[in-house]
Amino acid sequence: MNKITEQLLRTVSGLSGAFRGAYNIRENGQCAGRQSTEHIQIESKTDKPGLVIHIQPGTMGETVYIPACVTSGGIDDLVYNDFYVGAGADVVIVAGCGVHTENGEEARHNGIHRFFLEQGAHVLYQEKHIGTGVGTGAKVIDPVTEITLEPDARLEMDTIQISGVDHTFRKTNAVLKDRARLVIRERIMTNGQETAKTNFEVRLSGIDSGVDLVSRSVARGHSHQTYYSRIIGENRCTGHSECDAILAEQGTVEAVPALLAAHADASLIHEAAIGKIAGEQILKLRTLGLTEQQAEQKIIEGFLR
Protein backbone atom coordinates (compact mmCIF):
# COMPACT_ATOMS: atom_id res chain seq x y z
CA MET A 1 0.00 0.00 0.00
CA ASN A 2 1.21 3.55 -0.72
CA LYS A 3 1.40 6.31 1.90
CA ILE A 4 -1.79 8.02 0.74
CA THR A 5 -3.71 4.77 1.19
CA GLU A 6 -2.29 4.38 4.69
CA GLN A 7 -3.41 7.92 5.61
CA LEU A 8 -6.90 7.40 4.19
CA LEU A 9 -7.24 4.06 6.00
CA ARG A 10 -6.41 5.67 9.33
CA THR A 11 -9.10 8.28 8.73
CA VAL A 12 -11.94 6.13 7.42
CA SER A 13 -11.37 2.96 9.47
CA GLY A 14 -9.99 4.43 12.70
CA LEU A 15 -7.12 1.95 12.71
CA SER A 16 -3.36 2.25 12.40
CA GLY A 17 -1.08 -0.71 11.96
CA ALA A 18 -2.30 -4.17 11.04
CA PHE A 19 -5.97 -5.08 10.81
CA ARG A 20 -7.19 -7.88 13.02
CA GLY A 21 -9.94 -10.34 12.27
CA ALA A 22 -11.69 -10.43 8.90
CA TYR A 23 -10.79 -7.69 6.41
CA ASN A 24 -10.46 -6.75 2.76
CA ILE A 25 -8.54 -3.62 1.74
CA ARG A 26 -9.34 -2.20 -1.70
CA GLU A 27 -6.79 0.14 -3.31
CA ASN A 28 -7.43 1.71 -6.71
CA GLY A 29 -9.79 -1.05 -7.76
CA GLN A 30 -7.59 -3.93 -6.62
CA CYS A 31 -7.33 -6.07 -3.50
CA ALA A 32 -4.41 -4.86 -1.34
CA GLY A 33 -4.97 -7.35 1.47
CA ARG A 34 -7.53 -9.88 2.68
CA GLN A 35 -8.13 -12.20 5.59
CA SER A 36 -11.05 -14.44 6.57
CA THR A 37 -11.69 -15.96 9.99
CA GLU A 38 -13.26 -19.14 11.24
CA HIS A 39 -16.73 -17.57 11.28
CA ILE A 40 -16.44 -14.94 8.53
CA GLN A 41 -15.48 -15.80 4.96
CA ILE A 42 -14.61 -13.14 2.38
CA GLU A 43 -14.51 -14.21 -1.28
CA SER A 44 -14.26 -12.40 -4.62
CA LYS A 45 -17.29 -12.24 -6.87
CA THR A 46 -16.95 -14.22 -10.07
CA ASP A 47 -19.22 -12.12 -12.31
CA LYS A 48 -18.31 -8.54 -11.35
CA PRO A 49 -15.86 -6.59 -9.16
CA GLY A 50 -16.61 -6.99 -5.49
CA LEU A 51 -16.95 -9.34 -2.55
CA VAL A 52 -19.27 -11.91 -1.05
CA ILE A 53 -19.04 -11.90 2.75
CA HIS A 54 -20.63 -14.80 4.64
CA ILE A 55 -21.05 -14.39 8.40
CA GLN A 56 -22.00 -17.66 10.01
CA PRO A 57 -25.08 -17.97 12.25
CA GLY A 58 -24.39 -17.17 15.89
CA THR A 59 -21.15 -15.27 15.23
CA MET A 60 -20.63 -12.88 18.14
CA GLY A 61 -18.35 -9.90 18.80
CA GLU A 62 -16.34 -9.93 15.55
CA THR A 63 -15.59 -6.98 13.25
CA VAL A 64 -15.31 -7.02 9.45
CA TYR A 65 -13.25 -4.27 7.78
CA ILE A 66 -13.78 -3.50 4.08
CA PRO A 67 -12.28 -0.02 3.47
CA ALA A 68 -11.72 1.23 -0.08
CA CYS A 69 -9.29 3.93 -1.28
CA VAL A 70 -8.73 5.75 -4.56
CA THR A 71 -5.40 7.56 -4.45
CA SER A 72 -5.12 9.37 -7.78
CA GLY A 73 -7.19 11.04 -10.47
CA GLY A 74 -8.33 9.16 -13.53
CA ILE A 75 -9.64 6.18 -11.53
CA ASP A 76 -13.33 5.22 -11.58
CA ASP A 77 -13.73 2.39 -9.07
CA LEU A 78 -17.00 0.44 -8.95
CA VAL A 79 -17.47 -2.40 -6.46
CA TYR A 80 -20.39 -4.70 -5.54
CA ASN A 81 -20.30 -6.17 -2.02
CA ASP A 82 -22.89 -8.62 -0.66
CA PHE A 83 -23.19 -9.38 3.06
CA TYR A 84 -24.99 -12.54 4.18
CA VAL A 85 -25.42 -12.42 7.95
CA GLY A 86 -26.57 -15.65 9.57
CA ALA A 87 -29.34 -15.99 12.14
CA GLY A 88 -28.49 -14.70 15.60
CA ALA A 89 -25.13 -13.20 14.60
CA ASP A 90 -24.03 -9.93 16.24
CA VAL A 91 -21.15 -8.19 14.42
CA VAL A 92 -19.67 -4.83 13.39
CA ILE A 93 -18.93 -3.94 9.75
CA VAL A 94 -16.59 -1.02 9.00
CA ALA A 95 -16.74 0.15 5.38
CA GLY A 96 -15.07 3.55 4.96
CA CYS A 97 -13.98 5.12 1.68
CA GLY A 98 -11.42 7.79 0.82
CA VAL A 99 -10.70 9.42 -2.56
CA HIS A 100 -7.63 11.51 -3.35
CA THR A 101 -6.40 13.40 -6.41
CA GLU A 102 -3.49 15.77 -6.99
CA ASN A 103 -4.25 16.66 -10.61
CA GLY A 104 -7.14 17.76 -12.80
CA GLU A 105 -8.62 14.29 -13.25
CA GLU A 106 -11.65 13.00 -11.40
CA ALA A 107 -11.25 10.37 -8.67
CA ARG A 108 -14.39 8.29 -8.10
CA HIS A 109 -15.55 5.38 -5.94
CA ASN A 110 -19.01 3.83 -6.17
CA GLY A 111 -19.76 1.12 -3.62
CA ILE A 112 -22.94 -0.94 -4.02
CA HIS A 113 -23.56 -2.85 -0.80
CA ARG A 114 -26.35 -5.38 -0.26
CA PHE A 115 -27.22 -6.64 3.22
CA PHE A 116 -29.20 -9.81 3.88
CA LEU A 117 -29.76 -10.29 7.61
CA GLU A 118 -31.32 -13.55 8.72
CA GLN A 119 -33.69 -13.90 11.67
CA GLY A 120 -32.50 -12.24 14.85
CA ALA A 121 -29.19 -11.02 13.37
CA HIS A 122 -27.75 -7.69 14.53
CA VAL A 123 -25.24 -5.56 12.60
CA LEU A 124 -23.64 -2.21 13.43
CA TYR A 125 -22.51 -0.77 10.10
CA GLN A 126 -20.05 2.14 10.19
CA GLU A 127 -19.24 4.10 7.05
CA LYS A 128 -16.97 7.15 6.84
CA HIS A 129 -16.22 9.08 3.62
CA ILE A 130 -13.56 11.69 2.91
CA GLY A 131 -11.97 13.44 -0.06
CA THR A 132 -8.38 14.77 0.02
CA GLY A 133 -5.81 16.34 -2.28
CA VAL A 134 -5.21 19.78 -3.79
CA GLY A 135 -5.84 18.92 -7.42
CA THR A 136 -8.70 20.44 -9.39
CA GLY A 137 -10.13 17.04 -10.28
CA ALA A 138 -13.47 16.24 -8.65
CA LYS A 139 -13.60 13.76 -5.78
CA VAL A 140 -16.81 11.73 -6.11
CA ILE A 141 -18.33 9.05 -3.86
CA ASP A 142 -21.75 7.55 -4.73
CA PRO A 143 -22.70 4.79 -2.26
CA VAL A 144 -25.73 2.57 -2.81
CA THR A 145 -27.08 0.43 0.06
CA GLU A 146 -29.77 -2.23 -0.34
CA ILE A 147 -31.12 -3.89 2.80
CA THR A 148 -33.33 -6.91 3.47
CA LEU A 149 -34.10 -7.62 7.13
CA GLU A 150 -35.74 -10.91 8.06
CA PRO A 151 -37.95 -11.17 11.19
CA ASP A 152 -36.38 -9.77 14.38
CA ALA A 153 -33.22 -8.63 12.55
CA ARG A 154 -31.70 -5.24 13.39
CA LEU A 155 -29.32 -3.05 11.37
CA GLU A 156 -27.79 0.15 12.75
CA MET A 157 -26.08 2.40 10.19
CA ASP A 158 -23.73 5.18 11.27
CA THR A 159 -22.62 7.11 8.18
CA ILE A 160 -20.38 10.18 8.08
CA GLN A 161 -19.10 12.34 5.23
CA ILE A 162 -16.26 14.30 6.77
CA SER A 163 -15.02 16.75 4.15
CA GLY A 164 -13.56 17.21 0.71
CA VAL A 165 -16.10 15.20 -1.33
CA ASP A 166 -17.11 17.36 -4.30
CA HIS A 167 -20.17 15.35 -5.30
CA THR A 168 -22.04 12.52 -3.62
CA PHE A 169 -25.34 10.74 -4.19
CA ARG A 170 -26.15 8.46 -1.25
CA LYS A 171 -28.99 6.05 -2.01
CA THR A 172 -30.47 3.57 0.49
CA ASN A 173 -33.37 1.16 -0.05
CA ALA A 174 -34.65 -1.23 2.62
CA VAL A 175 -37.36 -3.85 3.16
CA LEU A 176 -38.20 -4.84 6.75
CA LYS A 177 -40.11 -7.96 7.76
CA ASP A 178 -41.85 -8.81 11.05
CA ARG A 179 -40.36 -6.98 14.06
CA ALA A 180 -37.26 -6.00 12.09
CA ARG A 181 -35.62 -2.70 13.01
CA LEU A 182 -33.52 -0.23 10.99
CA VAL A 183 -31.72 2.73 12.62
CA ILE A 184 -29.79 5.19 10.45
CA ARG A 185 -27.68 8.12 11.66
CA GLU A 186 -26.30 10.25 8.83
CA ARG A 187 -23.94 13.22 9.24
CA ILE A 188 -22.74 15.32 6.32
CA MET A 189 -20.59 18.43 5.96
CA THR A 190 -20.22 20.28 2.66
CA ASN A 191 -18.27 23.39 1.74
CA GLY A 192 -17.25 25.46 -1.28
CA GLN A 193 -19.14 24.27 -4.37
CA GLU A 194 -19.73 20.73 -3.07
CA THR A 195 -23.08 18.97 -3.53
CA ALA A 196 -24.58 16.10 -1.53
CA LYS A 197 -27.80 14.25 -2.23
CA THR A 198 -29.39 11.67 0.06
CA ASN A 199 -32.27 9.42 -0.93
CA PHE A 200 -33.83 6.97 1.56
CA GLU A 201 -36.71 4.61 0.81
CA VAL A 202 -37.81 2.16 3.50
CA ARG A 203 -40.64 -0.32 3.08
CA LEU A 204 -42.12 -1.55 6.37
CA SER A 205 -43.80 -4.73 5.16
CA GLY A 206 -43.68 -6.75 8.40
CA ILE A 207 -45.89 -6.47 11.44
CA ASP A 208 -44.33 -4.34 14.21
CA SER A 209 -41.35 -3.43 12.03
CA GLY A 210 -39.76 -0.02 12.60
CA VAL A 211 -37.33 2.52 11.19
CA ASP A 212 -35.65 5.61 12.62
CA LEU A 213 -33.88 7.90 10.12
CA VAL A 214 -31.92 10.89 11.43
CA SER A 215 -29.86 13.13 9.15
CA ARG A 216 -27.78 16.02 10.47
CA SER A 217 -25.96 18.23 8.02
CA VAL A 218 -24.01 21.47 7.70
CA ALA A 219 -23.87 23.35 4.38
CA ARG A 220 -21.12 25.96 4.18
CA GLY A 221 -19.69 28.16 1.43
CA HIS A 222 -21.85 27.84 -1.68
CA SER A 223 -22.51 24.12 -1.21
CA HIS A 224 -25.91 22.51 -1.71
CA GLN A 225 -27.52 19.49 -0.06
CA THR A 226 -30.70 17.63 -0.86
CA TYR A 227 -32.43 15.19 1.49
CA TYR A 228 -35.23 12.90 0.31
CA SER A 229 -36.81 10.22 2.48
CA ARG A 230 -39.81 8.01 1.83
CA ILE A 231 -41.19 5.63 4.45
CA ILE A 232 -43.89 3.21 3.34
CA GLY A 233 -45.93 1.56 6.09
CA GLU A 234 -47.61 -1.59 4.79
CA ASN A 235 -48.45 -3.15 8.16
CA ARG A 236 -48.71 -2.25 11.84
CA CYS A 237 -45.38 -0.45 12.17
CA THR A 238 -43.54 2.67 13.31
CA GLY A 239 -41.50 5.04 11.16
CA HIS A 240 -39.64 8.25 11.95
CA SER A 241 -37.66 10.55 9.66
CA GLU A 242 -35.78 13.61 10.89
CA CYS A 243 -33.64 16.06 8.94
CA ASP A 244 -31.80 18.85 10.81
CA ALA A 245 -29.53 21.20 8.88
CA ILE A 246 -27.38 24.24 9.66
CA LEU A 247 -26.64 26.84 7.00
CA ALA A 248 -23.47 28.92 6.99
CA GLU A 249 -22.32 31.55 4.49
CA GLN A 250 -24.29 30.88 1.26
CA GLY A 251 -24.98 27.17 1.77
CA THR A 252 -28.42 25.79 0.81
CA VAL A 253 -30.39 22.71 1.87
CA GLU A 254 -33.55 21.16 0.46
CA ALA A 255 -35.42 18.63 2.64
CA VAL A 256 -38.29 16.54 1.24
CA PRO A 257 -39.53 13.90 3.71
CA ALA A 258 -42.46 11.76 2.52
CA LEU A 259 -44.69 9.23 4.27
CA LEU A 260 -47.06 6.66 2.78
CA ALA A 261 -49.36 4.90 5.23
CA ALA A 262 -50.87 1.85 3.50
CA HIS A 263 -52.22 0.28 6.70
CA ALA A 264 -54.54 1.67 9.38
CA ASP A 265 -52.04 0.83 12.14
CA ALA A 266 -49.00 2.38 10.48
CA SER A 267 -47.63 5.15 12.74
CA LEU A 268 -45.33 7.43 10.72
CA ILE A 269 -43.72 10.76 11.65
CA HIS A 270 -41.41 13.13 9.84
CA GLU A 271 -39.57 16.25 11.04
CA ALA A 272 -37.39 18.79 9.23
CA ALA A 273 -35.57 21.85 10.55
CA ILE A 274 -33.21 24.11 8.59
CA GLY A 275 -31.62 27.30 9.86
CA LYS A 276 -28.47 29.18 10.75
CA ILE A 277 -26.59 28.99 14.03
CA ALA A 278 -28.44 30.92 16.73
CA GLY A 279 -26.72 34.18 17.68
CA GLU A 280 -27.15 33.53 21.41
CA GLN A 281 -25.21 30.27 21.07
CA ILE A 282 -22.23 32.10 19.59
CA LEU A 283 -22.51 34.90 22.15
CA LYS A 284 -22.48 32.42 25.03
CA LEU A 285 -19.30 30.75 23.78
CA ARG A 286 -17.62 34.11 23.10
CA THR A 287 -18.09 35.03 26.77
CA LEU A 288 -15.88 32.00 27.49
CA GLY A 289 -13.04 33.51 25.46
CA LEU A 290 -13.64 31.97 22.02
CA THR A 291 -13.56 33.98 18.81
CA GLU A 292 -16.68 34.01 16.64
CA GLN A 293 -15.07 31.52 14.24
CA GLN A 294 -14.03 29.21 17.09
CA ALA A 295 -17.50 29.38 18.61
CA GLU A 296 -19.14 28.52 15.31
CA GLN A 297 -16.79 25.55 14.85
CA LYS A 298 -17.57 24.23 18.34
CA ILE A 299 -21.30 24.44 17.68
CA ILE A 300 -20.96 22.59 14.37
CA GLU A 301 -18.79 19.88 15.92
CA GLY A 302 -21.36 19.29 18.65
CA PHE A 303 -24.22 19.26 16.14
CA LEU A 304 -22.56 16.62 13.96
CA ARG A 305 -21.37 14.44 16.86
N, C-alpha and C positions, 0 to 999 in steps of 0.2 A: 504494500500500500504506500502511496506517496504521502507527503506531509500534509497536503491540503485535506486528503481523505481522513487522516488521523485527527486533524482539528475539527472537521465537520462531525466525525463520529463522537468526539467528546461532547460536542454541543447537543446533538440530537438524541444520543443514547444515554448521556450522563455517566459514561464509563471511560476510564483511561486504563491502559494496559490490556491484558488479555481478557477476552470474554470467557465467561464460565457457563456451563450448561449448553443448551441447544442454541445455535446461532447460524445465520447466513449473512455475510457481508457482501453487498453489491457495489461494485466500483465501475463507473462508466460502462454499464451494461453487461458486466462480466462478474462472475463469482470470484471474490477475493479471499474467501475463507468460509468453511462450513463445518458444523459438527452436530450430530444427532446424539440423543441420549437413550437410555433404556426405554423411556416412556414417550419420547417425542422423536418422530422420524421426519427428516426434511429431505425431500427428493426434488429433482428437476422435472418440470413438465416436459412431455415428449412432443407436444403439438404446437407450443408457443413459448416465448420467454417467460420464465416465472417458476414458482415453487408450489409443491403440494406438501402441506404440513399436517401430519396425523398426530393428534394428542390422544393417547389411550384413555379409555374410561377409568375414572378414579384417580387420575394423576393429580397430585396435590403439591402446591408450593413451588413449582418450577416456573422459570422465566424463559421465554423464547425471544431472541433478538434477531430482527431482520432489517437493519438499517440499510439505506441506499444513498449513494453519493455520486454526483456528477461534478467533475473537477475542472472542466474546461468548456469553452464555447464550441458550438458545432455538434454537440451530442444531443440526440433526442432519444431518451431511454424510456421504453415502455415495458412494464412487467405485470404479469398476472399471478397473484398469489391466492391460493385456496387453503383455508384453515378448517379442518375437520376435528371438532372437539368432542371427545367421547362423553358419555353420560356420567354425571357426578364429578367430572374433572373441575379443578379450581386452579387457574394459572394466570400469569401475566404475560402479555405480548407487547414488546417494544418495537415500534416500526417507524423510526424517524427518517427524515430525508433532508439532505442538504445539496444545494446547487451552487456552483461557483464558476465565474467566467472573468477573464482578465482582458478580453478583446471585444470586438464588435459583434461577435456571433452569439446567437441565443443558446442558452443551456436549459434543457428541459427534462423533467422526470414526471412520468404519469404512472401511478401505481393503482392497479385495479385489484382490490382485496375483496374476497368473498368469505363470509363466516357462516359455518353450519354448526350450531351448538345443539348437541343432543340433550335429552331430558335431564334437567337438574344441573347442567354444566354452568360454570361461572367463569367469566373472563374479564380481566381488567386490561383494556387496550390503550396504550399510550402512544401518541403520535406527535412528533415535534418537527416543524418545518422551518428552514432558514435559507436565505440567499446571501451570498458573500461575493466579494470581488469588486474591483473598481472599473472594470470594462463597461462599455456602453451596451453590450449585448444583454438582451432581456433574460431574466431568471424566472422560469415558469415551473410551477408545480400544480398539477391537476389530479388530485386523488379522487378515486371512485370507491365507495364502500357499499357492498351488498350483504345484507344480513338476514339469516333465517334462524329464528329461535323456536326450538321445540318446547313442549310444555315444561314449565318451571325453570327454564333456562334464564340466565341473566347476563347481559353484556353491559359493561361500563366503559364508555369511550371518553378519554381525556385528550383533546386535540389542541395544539398550540401552533400558531404561526408567529414566529418571533419578530423577524424583520427581514428586509432586503429582497422579498419575493415580489417581482414586478407585476405578475399576473397569476391569479389562481382561481380555479373553479372547483369547488369542493362539493361533491355530489354523494348523498347517502340515501339508500333505499332500504327499508326493513319490513319484514313480515313477522308478526309475533303471534304465537299460538297460546293455548290455555295457560294462564298465570305467568306467562313469560314477562320479563321486565327489561327495558332498554333505558339507560341513563347516558345522556351525552352532555359534556361540558366543552364548549368551544370558546377559544380566546384568540383574537386576531388583532394585530397592529399593522396599519398601513401608513405610508408616508410618501412625500413627493407626488409622483404621478401614478403610484401603484393602484391596482384594482383587485378586489377580492369579491367573489360571488359564492354564496353558500346556498345549497338547495337540499332540503330534507323532505323525504316523504316516508311516512310510517303508517303501515296498515295494521290495525289492531283487530285481528281476525278471531283470536281466542277469547274465551270467557275469562274475565278478571285479568286480562293482560293490561300492561301499563307502560307509558313512555314519559320521560321528563327531558325536554330539550332546553338547554340554557346556553345562549350565545352572548358573550361580552366582547365588545370591540371598541377600538379607538381609531379614528380616521384623522390623520394629520396632513399638513401640507395641502396639496390639491388632490389627494387620493379619494377614491370612491369605493364604497362597499354596498353590496346588495345581499339581503337575507330573505330567502323564501323558505317557508315551512308549511307542510300540509300533513295533518294528522287525520286519518280516516278510522272512525270507530264503527266496526261492523258487529260488535257484540257488547255485552256488559263489560265496560273497560274504563280506564282513566287515562287522560292525555293532557299534557301541559307543555306549552311552548312559550319561551321568554327570550326576548331580544333587548339587550340594554347596550346603548352605544354612546360614546363621548365624541364630540366634534372639537377639533382644534384647528386654528388657522382657517383654511378654506376647505377642509375635508367635508365630504357628504356621505350620507348613509340612507339607504332605502330599505325599509322593513315591510315585508308582506306575509304575515302569518295567516294561514287558512285552516279551517276546521270543517270536517264533513262527518256529521253524526248520522249513521245509517242504522242505528238501533236505539230504541227508546231508553235504554239504560247506559248509553255511552255518555260519560261525563268528561267534557273537553273544555280546556281553558287556554286562552292565549293572552300574552302581555307584550307590549313593546314600548320602550322609552328611549328617546333620542334627545340629547341636549349637550350644552357645553358644561365645563367644570364650573360649579357654583363659586361665586366670588367670595362668599364667607369661608369656604373651605381653604382657599388660597390665603386669605387674610389671617386665618387662625394659625396656619403653618408659618407665615411670615413673622408672626409675633414670637415664634420660637427660634428665630434667627435665620430662616431659610430665605433665599432669594425667590422671586416670583417663578423663575424657571425651575428651581429646585423643588419648590412646593408643587408645581404642576406635575413634575416627574414622579414625586412621591404619591400623589393622588392616582395617577395612571397606573403605577406599579401595584398599588393596593386594589384598584378596580379589576385588573387583569389577573390577580393572584388566584 
